[in-house]
Amino acid sequence: MSNAIRIGMAGARFAARFHWSGYQKVYGVPVEVIGVTSKVRDSREAFAREFGVRSFDSFDALAEACDVIDICAPPAAHEPLAIAAFRLGKHVMVEKPFTGYYGPGSDSFRGDVFPKETMLREALASCDRILAAARESGKILACAENWVYAPAIQKEREILVKSGGQILWMVGDESHSGSHSPYYGVWKFSGGGSLVGKGCHPLTAALSLKRSEGEARAGKPLRPATVSARTHSITRLKTYRDEGFLRTTYDDVEDYSQVHLTFEDGTVADIFASELVLGGVHNWLEVFANNHRTRCNLNPVDALETYNPREDLLKDVYLVEKIGTKQGWSRPAAEEDWQHGYPQEFQDFAECVQHRRQPLSGGELARDTIATLYSAYVSAERCGAEIKIPLP
């Protein structure tokens, strides 16, 4: 692939694998994943063997060989890797969450009791350092928020902009039965619980749609203004009866959150996220506008329904994420990556690098998401008090 945009992966586990798959579907822009690095030698070498790319012993060596660094490392590593990449003159893609607060480095740190105002201040300082490094380098910064690119959300964006609509209220949710990651559930690794790990998706989609509305109507984005929130640790309650279907191994993070958000124009959104839902991933956003109403169903969708009389018949068939059982009626995802927006986000990033334009899911949107999430933690600490979201 002559003159291809050379991609280097920082991180070699779950996120890196679906990012690699996404780059294979980019069209019209030549891209090539040339290699991977990771602190864990076995992981990076296994990734390199599986996908036929080079394994690099160091981040600097990877950066020297590529044009773009795609950061799929754990969230606590996002800031140092992004800044290092920008200083080396590379474009950067950062997997969600963009950044956050992961503690002071002490063994006694517990996120559930640590002061949330400190978390908010430090998380935003981290955002600002990354954004400053991007500006100074003149390179592209993208945040891998797939909901922004999901076809259902994109169609609602078109309806909103072309109809001249005003969003009055949005309601969204991402929930399932619990993350498979051993690091999820410990604040110093994940930066929070269901609010950060799941709520970021419908929240960023809602923020993105209001940005598009403002840009279409007045030439500037409509941004978040205030937030009130509650978080709970339901599976850690003494009264919780564990039947073995939900993950319960959470150390110091919440497994349920609800957020009420107001925008600069006074309109509102309500965002839910939890680890308490059986039957597969529950991803949706409903938009109530002054001239239309749209239900964006990312998962499940009913394009395909199948009945399986015996579990083992489909043991080698992927149906849909977190479904729990393959027996009986189910709604398999005909093309789950596509309906979740994964190929589209990498397409946009590749085109942005080629044409030197800013991505739909860029740094300012990512900062607004982090500002809202950690302001929500401050609100939850204060039993739902309304908090003004600090914007630059």
C-alpha positions, -999 to +999 in steps of 0.1 A: +000+000+000+021+029-013+017+062+006-006+045+031-013+061+065+007+040+088-011+030+121+007+019+153-013+003+181-004+011+217-021-017+235-027-053+224-059-066+241-097-063+235-098-027+222-068-031+199-085-061+182-117-043+172-097-012+163-076-034+139-107-048+124-121-013+119-091-002+100-095-031+076-129-017+065-116+018+057-122+026+020-110+054-002-081+062+021-050+039+021-043+028+057-021+001+071-017-012+107+021-017+108+027-028+144+018-029+180+035-023+214+024-032+249+041-034+283+032-071+283+055-089+258+034-120+254+003-099+246+020-078+219+037-108+203+004-127+203-013-098+186+015-094+161+013-131+151-024-131+149-027-101+126+006-103+107+021-070+120+054-061+138+058-063+175+077-033+189+096-034+221+090+003+229+066+031+223+092+053+208+102+026+183+066+022+173+061+059+169+092+062+147+077+037+122+042+052+119+021+083+112-007+076+137-007+063+173-040+045+182-041+043+220-059+012+232-039+009+265-057+011+299-073+045+305-047+056+331-021+055+303-041+076+278-027+110+288+011+102+289+009+082+257-011+108+239+012+136+249+042+115+240+028+108+206+020+144+198+055+155+209+068+130+184+047+145+157+020+118+154-017+120+149-036+103+178-067+082+183-077+076+219-101+049+230-127+059+255-127+070+282-106+099+269-090+103+303-101+106+339-089+104+375-071+072+386-059+081+421-027+095+436-009+062+433-013+051+469-024+015+478-050+030+501-069+049+473-106+041+470-125+059+444-159+056+461-148+077+491-122+100+475-133+136+471-150+141+438-141+178+434-105+167+433-113+141+407-131+166+386-103+192+388-076+166+380-095+149+352-101+183+334-064+192+339-056+160+322-080+168+293-064+202+289-029+189+288-038+165+260-056+192+241-027+216+245-003+190+232-025+184+202-027+221+194+011+226+197+018+196+174-007+206+148-018+170+145-053+154+146-068+142+179-098+118+177-117+101+205-130+066+197-166+072+207-185+048+184-220+059+194-214+093+177-210+073+144-237+047+149-260+047+118-291+053+140-275+083+156-262+096+123-296+094+108-311+113+136-284+139+131-295+143+095-331+145+104-323+171+131-302+193+109-322+191+077-355+197+094-343+226+115-354+208+146-348+217+183-341+188+207-362+193+238-354+161+257-333+130+252-333+098+271-305+072+267-291+041+283-263+016+280-265-013+304-257-050+305-248-077+330-212-066+337-179-060+320-156-090+312-125-070+320-107-079+352-096-042+355-131-029+353-145-025+389-113-009+403-112+029+401-075+032+398-077+013+365-110+023+351-115+059+364-150+051+376-178+026+373-209+023+352-212+061+348-178+063+330-176+029+315-211+028+300-228+062+305-201+079+284-217+063+253-252+077+253-240+109+270-215+116+242-241+109+216-265+133+232-238+160+235-228+155+199-264+159+187-269+191+206-236+204+191-249+196+156-281+214+164-264+245+176-239+245+147-268+242+121-290+268+137-265+294+150-231+285+138-218+273+172-223+242+193-248+240+221-229+227+251-238+212+285-245+236+314-255+217+346-258+182+358-274+163+387-268+126+393-272+096+416-250+065+417-255+033+435-237+000+442-266-024+440-247-057+438-227-047+469-258-043+491-262-066+520-297-073+508-287-083+473-295-119+464-269-132+440-283-158+416-251-159+396-262-141+365-247-106+371-211-097+377-206-088+413-168-083+416-167-045+419-142-031+443-148+007+447-170+016+417-208+020+412-229-004+392-258+020+386-260+056+376-286+081+364-277+116+352-300+146+345-283+171+322-293+206+311-279+224+281-271+260+275-305+266+259-323+250+289-332+217+272-325+185+289-313+149+287-315+119+310-288+092+308-288+058+325-261+032+328-258+000+348-245-035+352-279-048+362-295-058+329-298-094+316-305-105+281-277-087+262-265-052+258-292-025+261-281+005+239-306+031+229-312+069+227-346+085+222-349+121+209-379+143+215-377+173+193-401+202+185-408+187+151-400+150+153-393+121+176-367+094+170-358+061+187-322+052+181-319+015+188-283+003+186-288-030+204-309-050+203-325-046+169-351-068+152-336-070+117-330-107+124-347-131+148-339-167+152-351-197+173-326-222+185-340-253+203-307-264+218-278-244+232-250-264+217-263-261+181-250-225+179-219-229+201-197-217+172-220-189+161-217-153+175-251-139+180-249-107+200-229-093+229-237-104+265-268-124+255-263-150+282-279-179+264-283-190+227-313-212+234-348-201+225-356-169+206-329-143+201-321-113+179-287-119+165-268-088+152-265-091+115-236-067+115-230-056+150-198-036+144-216-015+117-247-009+138-225+003+167-205+027+145-171+011+147-161+011+110-175+046+106-153+061+133-121+048+118-133+059+083-138+094+097-104+094+114-086+082+083-102+109+062-094+136+088-057+126+087-057+126+049-076+159+045-064+177+077-099+183+091-113+178+126-132+146+134-168+145+144-157+129+177-128+153+186-111+168+215-136+194+226-165+169+226-143+145+246-135+172+271-172+181+275-179+144+281-153+141+309-164+174+324-200+162+325-191+127+339-170+140+367-194+168+375-220+141+378-198+123+404-196+156+424-234+158+422-238+122+433-215+128+463-238+157+472-270+135+469-281+148+436-273+185+440-272+205+407-236+212+396-224+237+370-202+220+344-169+237+341-162+246+305-133+266+290 
